[in-house]
Amino acid sequence: MKKYINRRGFITKGAAAGLGLMGCGARIPRRVKLEKKLAPFTSRPEGVMPETELGTTGIKISRFGFGSHIRKDMPPFKKQREYMIREAHDLGIKVFDVYDFEQECYQYEPMGKFLAPVINDVVISISILPYDGRTLEQELERDLRVFGRDHIDMVRCHAPNTDSAHWHFWDSLFKWKEEGKIRAVGIPIHDIEHIDFILDAYPIDYVIFPYNFYHNICWLEERPDDFDSLPARLRAKGVGVVTMKAFAGDYLAKPFIDIARYFTDEPDIQFPQAALRYVINSGIKPDTTFTGMYNLSQVYEDIAAYYKPEMSDEERNLLNNIKRVAKRSAKAWLPEHYKWLENWAQAVDNSKIDSNTG
């Protein structure tokens, strides 16, 4: 069997931050800005959101999913958050990925209320993790109750091997799938070497993994001959392909936006749209992509990329320039507990971003 990783190709050393940029953060300042007036490029878009099937599950999903994790300063703004959710749905987003205890977002109950009027028209995706003394079964019962459903569409568990604390969850999850309480069982992959073990052990329905213009080692066309394409292997097994971190994750997105401003002052060239169009036009063609959106402007901006997916040469050049800086500096911007993400960064020639690979 071919290897997934050529370890010599990894970026293992982070240089000092370039262009005078430092630190990490989310895509917007730490305080939520509830602007009633939107800039021209964030006006409400018009178009049609493409849809597809999640692997071979029969679950119809939008190609863009609403990642519902939030920062700790955002829960008080419930009315604004509800309006964002309803607007996203009205503009074609049909899959909502919701965090609760795992990232201390506690969004199951608020999202259940926000989506109640359209709950039978959306796909609910969760990362199951019991807390407050509940067993796994009690957690599922609670999750069904708060979402007002007799099933959860997509349930994932972060347990890639037998050393994982929650490895014993898998048998229960697949039992509940047989009973109709869960429609699809998935896993997030944070170390690409874990994929072989979990796919041999259980009939996983979908896999979520990082993919963006910078973290893209899973794609065959940009790797050496000793590397198998992760998306190709998943599709050969009928497994759904879901990508995350389209903007390289919260810790890198803000520095990358700052770099983008250094390289362009064109108002029509926006880093988030360029990053999403990279994913849309890449050869992996994910079934859906989850990303967090923290204000209404981001909802409109991100959805617009799916309404008009064509990528310009100027956007490719911008991402190429950001990637060149990132290769020197990204590891220095990541906190210790997130440096694993650099294991997904390619170490090949950055001289161009080919249209066939994004």
C-alpha positions in Angstrom: 0.0 0.0 0.0 1.3 3.5 -0.8 2.0 5.8 2.0 -0.2 8.8 2.6 2.7 11.0 3.8 6.1 11.8 2.6 7.4 13.1 5.9 10.5 14.8 4.4 8.0 17.0 2.6 6.6 18.5 5.7 7.2 22.0 6.8 8.8 21.4 10.2 10.2 24.8 11.1 8.3 28.1 11.4 10.2 31.2 10.6 9.7 34.5 12.4 6.5 36.3 11.4 6.9 38.1 8.0 5.7 41.5 7.0 5.5 42.5 10.6 2.5 40.3 11.2 2.0 38.4 14.5 -0.5 36.7 16.6 -3.7 34.7 15.8 -7.4 35.3 16.0 -10.7 34.9 14.3 -11.9 36.5 11.1 -13.3 39.6 12.9 -12.1 41.7 15.9 -12.7 40.2 19.3 -15.7 42.4 19.9 -18.7 41.5 17.7 -19.7 44.4 15.4 -23.4 44.4 14.7 -23.4 46.6 11.7 -26.8 47.5 10.3 -25.2 49.1 7.2 -23.2 46.7 5.0 -20.4 47.6 2.7 -21.3 47.2 -1.0 -19.4 43.9 -1.4 -21.4 42.4 1.4 -24.8 43.1 0.1 -27.3 40.3 -0.1 -26.3 38.0 -3.0 -28.5 36.6 -5.6 -28.1 33.1 -7.1 -28.6 29.4 -6.5 -26.7 27.3 -4.0 -25.5 24.0 -5.6 -26.5 20.8 -3.8 -25.2 17.2 -3.9 -25.3 13.9 -2.0 -23.2 13.1 1.0 -21.1 10.2 -0.3 -23.6 7.3 -0.9 -25.8 8.1 2.1 -28.7 9.4 0.2 -28.5 12.6 2.3 -29.0 15.7 0.1 -26.8 18.6 1.3 -25.8 22.1 0.1 -22.2 22.3 -1.2 -21.6 25.0 1.5 -22.4 24.3 5.1 -22.9 26.6 8.1 -20.3 25.9 10.7 -22.1 27.0 13.9 -19.2 27.2 16.3 -18.9 30.7 17.9 -16.6 32.6 20.2 -17.4 33.1 23.8 -18.3 36.7 23.4 -21.1 36.0 20.9 -23.9 34.1 22.8 -25.6 37.3 24.1 -26.4 38.4 20.5 -29.1 35.8 20.0 -31.4 37.9 17.8 -28.6 38.8 15.4 -27.4 35.2 15.4 -30.9 33.9 14.6 -31.2 36.3 11.7 -27.9 35.1 10.3 -29.0 31.5 10.5 -32.4 32.1 8.9 -30.8 34.2 6.1 -28.2 31.5 5.4 -31.0 29.0 5.1 -33.1 31.3 2.9 -30.0 31.7 0.6 -29.7 28.0 0.1 -27.6 26.5 3.0 -29.2 23.3 4.0 -26.6 21.7 6.3 -25.8 23.2 9.7 -22.8 21.8 11.6 -23.3 22.5 15.3 -20.9 22.4 18.3 -21.9 22.1 21.9 -19.5 21.1 24.7 -16.6 20.1 22.5 -15.5 23.7 21.9 -17.5 25.2 24.7 -19.9 26.8 22.3 -23.1 25.3 23.8 -25.0 25.9 20.6 -27.3 22.8 20.5 -30.2 24.4 22.3 -29.9 27.9 20.6 -29.6 26.3 17.2 -32.5 24.0 17.9 -34.7 27.1 18.6 -33.3 29.1 15.6 -33.9 26.3 13.2 -37.2 25.1 14.6 -39.4 26.7 11.8 -37.4 24.9 9.1 -36.1 21.9 11.1 -37.5 19.4 8.6 -35.9 21.2 5.7 -32.3 21.1 7.0 -29.5 18.6 7.6 -28.2 18.7 11.2 -24.6 17.7 11.7 -23.1 17.4 15.2 -20.0 16.2 17.1 -21.4 14.0 19.9 -19.7 14.3 23.3 -21.6 13.7 26.5 -21.2 16.1 29.4 -23.0 17.1 32.6 -22.9 13.5 33.7 -24.9 12.1 30.8 -24.1 8.7 29.2 -23.7 8.6 25.5 -27.3 7.3 25.1 -28.6 10.0 27.3 -26.7 12.6 25.3 -28.2 11.3 22.0 -31.7 11.4 23.6 -31.1 15.0 24.7 -29.8 16.0 21.3 -32.9 14.6 19.6 -35.0 16.5 22.0 -33.3 19.9 21.6 -33.4 19.6 17.8 -37.0 18.4 17.8 -36.2 15.4 15.6 -36.5 11.6 15.7 -33.0 11.4 14.1 -29.8 13.3 13.7 -28.6 13.4 10.1 -24.8 13.5 10.6 -23.1 12.4 13.8 -19.3 12.4 14.1 -17.0 11.2 16.8 -13.3 12.0 17.1 -11.9 8.6 17.9 -9.5 7.5 15.1 -7.9 4.5 16.8 -8.2 2.2 19.8 -6.1 4.6 21.9 -8.8 7.2 21.6 -10.8 7.8 24.8 -14.1 7.5 22.9 -13.3 4.5 20.7 -16.0 2.6 22.5 -18.6 5.0 21.1 -18.5 3.6 17.6 -20.5 0.4 18.3 -23.3 2.5 19.8 -23.3 5.0 17.0 -23.6 2.3 14.3 -26.3 0.5 16.3 -28.4 3.7 16.4 -27.8 4.2 12.7 -29.4 0.8 12.2 -32.3 1.9 14.4 -32.8 5.1 12.3 -31.8 7.5 15.1 -28.7 8.5 13.1 -28.5 8.7 9.3 -24.7 8.9 8.8 -21.7 8.4 11.0 -18.5 10.3 10.4 -15.1 11.2 11.7 -12.9 14.3 11.7 -9.3 13.5 10.7 -6.5 15.7 12.2 -3.7 13.3 11.3 -3.9 11.9 7.9 -2.2 8.6 9.0 -5.3 7.8 11.1 -7.5 7.2 8.0 -6.4 3.7 7.2 -7.2 2.3 10.7 -10.7 3.8 11.0 -11.8 2.9 7.5 -10.7 -0.7 8.1 -12.4 -0.9 11.5 -15.8 0.7 10.7 -18.0 1.5 7.7 -17.6 5.3 8.1 -20.1 7.3 6.1 -18.1 10.5 5.8 -14.8 12.1 6.7 -14.1 15.7 7.6 -10.5 17.0 7.0 -8.7 20.4 6.5 -8.4 21.6 3.0 -7.6 25.0 1.7 -5.1 26.8 -0.6 -2.4 26.2 2.1 -3.3 23.0 3.9 -3.8 20.7 0.9 -1.5 17.7 1.1 -4.5 15.3 0.7 -4.7 16.1 -3.0 -2.8 13.7 -5.3 -2.0 16.3 -8.1 0.2 18.3 -5.7 2.1 15.4 -4.0 4.9 12.9 -5.0 4.3 9.5 -6.4 4.4 7.8 -2.9 1.2 9.6 -1.9 -2.4 8.4 -2.3 -5.2 10.9 -2.8 -7.4 10.9 0.3 -10.5 12.1 -1.5 -10.1 9.5 -4.3 -9.8 6.7 -1.7 -12.8 7.9 0.2 -14.9 8.1 -2.9 -13.8 4.6 -4.0 -15.4 3.4 -0.8 -18.5 5.5 -1.2 -17.5 7.7 1.8 -18.5 11.3 1.8 -15.9 14.0 1.5 -16.3 17.0 3.8 -13.7 19.8 4.1 -13.2 22.3 6.9 -10.9 25.2 7.6 -11.4 26.8 4.2 -9.7 30.0 5.5 -6.9 27.9 7.1 -8.6 28.1 10.6 -9.2 30.9 13.0 -5.6 31.1 14.1 -4.4 31.8 10.6 -7.4 33.5 8.9 -6.8 36.9 10.6 -3.0 37.0 9.7 -3.9 35.8 6.2 -6.4 38.6 5.8 -3.8 41.1 6.9 -1.3 39.7 4.3 -4.0 40.0 1.6 -4.4 43.7 2.4 -0.7 44.1 2.0 -0.8 42.6 -1.6 -4.0 44.1 -2.9 -6.2 47.1 -2.3 -8.8 46.1 -5.0 -12.2 46.1 -3.3 -13.5 43.3 -5.5 -10.8 40.9 -4.5 -11.6 39.5 -1.1 -9.5 36.8 0.7 -12.5 34.8 2.0 -14.1 34.5 -1.4 -10.8 33.7 -3.1 -10.2 31.0 -0.5 -13.6 29.5 -1.0 -13.3 29.6 -4.8 -10.0 27.7 -4.4 -11.9 24.9 -2.7 -14.8 25.0 -5.1 -12.5 24.8 -8.1 -10.1 22.2 -6.7 -10.0 18.7 -8.1 -11.3 17.2 -4.9 -14.8 18.6 -5.3 -15.9 18.2 -1.7 -19.5 17.2 -1.1 -19.7 20.1 1.3 -17.4 22.6 3.1 -18.0 23.7 6.7 -16.8 27.1 7.8 -17.8 29.4 10.7 -19.5 32.7 10.0 -19.5 35.3 12.7 -21.6 38.1 11.3 -24.1 38.8 8.5 -21.5 40.3 6.2 -19.6 37.0 6.2 -22.7 35.0 5.5 -23.4 37.1 2.4 -19.8 37.3 1.3 -19.2 33.5 1.6 -22.4 32.4 0.0 -21.7 34.8 -3.0 -18.6 32.7 -3.8 -20.9 29.7 -4.4 -23.2 31.7 -6.5 -20.3 32.9 -8.7 -17.7 30.2 -8.4 -15.4 31.2 -11.2 -11.9 32.1 -9.9 -9.9 35.0 -11.4 -6.2 35.1 -12.1 -5.9 38.0 -9.6 -7.4 35.7 -6.9 -4.9 32.9 -7.7 -2.1 35.4 -7.5 -3.3 36.7 -4.2 -3.5 33.2 -2.7 -0.1 32.3 -4.1 1.5 35.4 -2.4 -0.2 34.6 0.9 1.0 31.0 0.7 4.5 32.1 0.0 4.5 34.2 3.2 2.7 31.4 5.2 5.4 28.9 4.4 7.8 31.0 6.3 5.6 32.2 9.1 2.5 30.1 9.7 3.9 27.8 12.3 5.0 30.7 14.4 1.4 32.1 14.4 -0.1 28.9 15.7 -0.4 28.1 19.4 1.2 24.9 20.6 -2.0 22.9 20.7 -2.7 23.8 17.1 0.7 23.2 15.5 -0.5 19.8 14.2 -2.3 21.8 11.4 1.1 22.4 9.8 1.3 18.7 9.0 -1.3 19.4 6.3 0.8 22.1 4.6 2.3 21.2 1.3 6.0 21.6 0.6 6.0 21.8 -3.2 6.7 24.6 -5.6 4.4 27.6 -5.0 5.2 29.3 -8.3 1.6 28.9 -9.5 -1.8 27.6 -8.4 -3.0 25.6 -11.4 -6.6 25.9 -12.3 -7.0 22.1 -12.3 -6.0 22.0 -8.6 -7.6 25.2 -7.4 
